[in-house]
Amino acid sequence: MSYEDGFNRRGGSRDGRGGGGGSGDAGKIFVGGLNRETTDDELKNYFASFGVVTECVVKRDPNTGASRGFGFVSFSDPVAVDHVLAESAHVLRGKNIDPKRAKARTGNEECTKVFVGGLDPNLDEMEIREYFNRFGKIETLELPFDREKNQRRGFCFISFESSDAVETLCMNAKHNIGGKEFDLETTREWQRVASCRKG
């Protein structure tokens, strides 16, 4: 892919302001590995060198206000995302950060629910809540119970207040609680797979 297309990589204003609105998920990136002291403005100013930033936020714990170590940045021109990803390394506040292209949302409604499989039935509910609260505020946690075996099943469903939490979860390739990896899918993906298995 050529990046010599006349787009001035450093042409965006340094404060990230510019004309026009965002172009949706096509111009959006997820940024992981942030220094916990990084502010919205610092994140915005860093990525403004790649293009006009229309929206920038460091995700924080709603209760403590502490940074969760990741954020989202939206550009007015999706080409800016290509330039960001073309860089071999990104360093902000002395720490390597990990920008990735945000996954495009499908359907008319935002996805706020995930299916989590491969869980240890004996895993404490508080451990599950503690892990997933790092990504966003949990609205409901469903832990199905197997009455025949008299124990919890090895999966659960989690609904979040915001779809950003689901998007962030899906950006991470691996998840584990207590040293054990588990499977994670959006409920849309899970329903599609379950439907195919039944077929």
C-alpha positions as CSV (number, residue, x, y, z in Angstrom):
1,M,0.0,0.0,0.0
2,S,1.4,3.4,-1.0
3,Y,1.3,6.3,1.4
4,E,2.7,8.8,-1.1
5,D,-0.7,10.0,-2.2
6,G,-0.4,13.7,-1.7
7,F,-1.8,13.5,1.9
8,N,0.4,15.7,4.1
9,R,1.0,13.5,7.1
10,R,2.1,16.5,9.1
11,G,-0.5,18.8,7.6
12,G,-3.1,18.4,10.4
13,S,-3.2,21.3,12.8
14,R,-1.2,20.7,16.0
15,D,-4.2,21.2,18.2
16,G,-6.2,18.6,16.3
17,R,-8.9,21.0,15.2
18,G,-10.1,21.2,11.7
19,G,-13.1,21.4,9.4
20,G,-15.6,18.7,8.9
21,G,-16.9,15.9,11.1
22,G,-15.5,12.5,11.7
23,S,-16.0,9.7,9.1
24,G,-17.2,7.1,11.6
25,D,-15.3,4.0,12.5
26,A,-13.2,4.1,9.3
27,G,-11.2,7.0,10.8
28,K,-11.1,5.6,14.4
29,I,-8.3,3.9,16.2
30,F,-8.0,2.1,19.6
31,V,-4.8,3.0,21.5
32,G,-3.6,0.6,24.2
33,G,-0.7,0.6,26.6
34,L,-1.1,4.2,27.7
35,N,0.8,5.6,30.6
36,R,-1.8,6.0,33.4
37,E,-0.9,9.7,33.6
38,T,-1.6,10.4,29.9
39,T,-4.3,13.0,29.5
40,D,-6.9,13.5,26.7
41,D,-5.0,16.5,25.4
42,E,-1.6,14.7,25.3
43,L,-3.1,11.8,23.4
44,K,-4.8,14.2,21.0
45,N,-1.7,16.3,20.4
46,Y,0.4,13.3,19.7
47,F,-1.9,11.9,17.0
48,A,-2.7,15.4,15.6
49,S,0.6,15.1,13.7
50,F,-1.0,12.3,11.6
51,G,-4.2,14.2,10.6
52,V,-7.0,16.2,11.9
53,V,-8.3,14.7,15.2
54,T,-12.1,15.1,15.6
55,E,-12.5,13.1,18.8
56,C,-10.1,11.8,21.4
57,V,-10.7,10.2,24.8
58,V,-8.7,8.3,27.4
59,K,-11.1,5.8,29.0
60,R,-11.4,6.2,32.8
61,D,-12.9,4.2,35.7
62,P,-16.3,5.9,36.3
63,N,-15.9,5.5,40.1
64,T,-12.3,6.5,40.7
65,G,-11.5,8.6,37.6
66,A,-8.3,6.7,37.1
67,S,-7.1,5.9,33.5
68,R,-7.8,2.4,32.3
69,G,-4.6,2.6,30.1
70,F,-6.3,2.8,26.8
71,G,-8.3,5.3,24.7
72,F,-9.8,6.1,21.3
73,V,-8.9,8.6,18.6
74,S,-11.0,9.6,15.6
75,F,-9.7,11.4,12.5
76,S,-11.6,13.4,9.9
77,D,-9.8,11.5,7.1
78,P,-9.5,7.7,7.4
79,V,-6.2,7.9,5.5
80,A,-4.6,9.2,8.7
81,V,-5.2,5.7,10.3
82,D,-3.1,4.2,7.6
83,H,-0.3,6.6,8.4
84,V,-0.5,5.8,12.1
85,L,-0.3,2.1,11.4
86,A,2.6,2.5,9.0
87,E,4.8,3.7,11.9
88,S,6.8,0.9,13.4
89,A,6.7,2.3,16.9
90,H,4.8,4.9,18.9
91,V,6.0,6.4,22.2
92,L,4.1,8.7,24.4
93,R,5.1,9.8,27.9
94,G,8.1,7.5,27.6
95,K,6.0,4.4,27.0
96,N,5.4,2.3,23.9
97,I,1.7,2.6,23.0
98,D,-0.2,0.2,20.7
99,P,-2.6,1.8,18.2
100,K,-4.9,-0.5,16.2
101,R,-7.6,0.1,13.7
102,A,-11.0,0.1,15.4
103,K,-13.3,-2.6,14.2
104,A,-16.2,-1.3,12.2
105,R,-19.6,-1.8,13.9
106,T,-22.2,-3.7,12.0
107,G,-26.0,-3.5,12.2
108,N,-28.1,-0.6,13.3
109,E,-27.6,-1.1,17.0
110,E,-24.3,-0.9,18.9
111,C,-23.2,-4.1,20.5
112,T,-22.9,-3.9,24.3
113,K,-23.1,-7.6,25.2
114,V,-20.4,-10.4,25.1
115,F,-20.4,-14.1,25.5
116,V,-17.5,-15.5,27.6
117,G,-16.8,-19.2,27.2
118,G,-14.2,-21.6,28.8
119,L,-14.6,-20.2,32.3
120,D,-13.8,-22.2,35.4
121,P,-17.2,-22.9,37.0
122,N,-15.6,-22.4,40.4
123,L,-14.3,-19.0,39.5
124,D,-15.5,-16.4,42.0
125,E,-18.1,-13.9,40.6
126,M,-16.2,-11.0,42.1
127,E,-13.0,-12.0,40.1
128,I,-15.1,-12.0,36.9
129,R,-16.5,-8.6,37.7
130,E,-13.1,-7.2,38.7
131,Y,-11.6,-8.3,35.4
132,F,-14.3,-7.0,33.1
133,N,-14.8,-3.7,35.0
134,R,-11.4,-2.7,33.7
135,F,-12.9,-2.3,30.3
136,G,-16.2,-0.5,31.1
137,K,-19.1,-0.3,33.5
138,I,-21.0,-3.6,33.8
139,E,-24.8,-3.4,33.6
140,T,-25.6,-7.1,34.0
141,L,-23.6,-10.3,34.5
142,E,-25.4,-13.6,33.7
143,L,-23.9,-16.8,35.2
144,P,-26.1,-19.7,33.9
145,F,-26.5,-22.6,36.4
146,D,-26.5,-26.3,35.6
147,R,-29.2,-27.8,37.9
148,E,-28.3,-31.4,37.0
149,K,-24.6,-31.0,37.9
150,N,-25.5,-28.5,40.7
151,Q,-22.8,-26.1,39.5
152,R,-22.3,-23.0,37.3
153,R,-21.9,-23.6,33.6
154,G,-18.5,-22.7,32.0
155,F,-19.7,-19.6,30.3
156,C,-21.5,-16.3,31.0
157,F,-23.0,-13.2,29.3
158,I,-21.9,-9.7,30.2
159,S,-23.8,-6.5,29.2
160,F,-21.9,-3.2,29.4
161,E,-23.2,0.3,29.7
162,S,-21.2,1.3,26.5
163,S,-20.3,-0.4,23.3
164,D,-16.8,1.0,23.7
165,A,-16.1,-1.6,26.3
166,V,-17.0,-4.4,23.9
167,E,-14.9,-2.8,21.2
168,T,-11.9,-2.6,23.5
169,L,-12.3,-6.2,24.7
170,C,-12.4,-7.4,21.1
171,M,-9.2,-5.5,20.3
172,N,-7.3,-7.8,22.7
173,A,-6.3,-11.1,21.2
174,K,-6.1,-13.0,24.5
175,H,-7.8,-12.7,27.9
176,N,-7.3,-14.8,31.0
177,I,-8.5,-14.8,34.6
178,G,-6.5,-16.6,37.2
179,G,-4.0,-17.8,34.6
180,K,-6.6,-19.5,32.5
181,E,-7.5,-18.2,29.0
182,F,-11.1,-17.9,28.0
183,D,-13.0,-17.4,24.8
184,L,-14.8,-14.1,24.1
185,E,-17.3,-13.2,21.3
186,T,-19.9,-10.6,20.8
187,T,-23.4,-12.0,21.3
188,R,-24.0,-11.4,17.6
189,E,-21.0,-13.6,16.7
190,W,-22.1,-16.2,19.3
191,Q,-25.6,-16.3,17.9
192,R,-24.3,-16.7,14.4
193,V,-22.0,-19.6,15.3
194,A,-24.7,-21.3,17.4
195,S,-27.1,-21.0,14.5
196,C,-24.5,-22.6,12.1
197,R,-23.9,-25.4,14.5
198,K,-27.6,-26.2,14.7
199,G,-27.8,-26.2,10.9
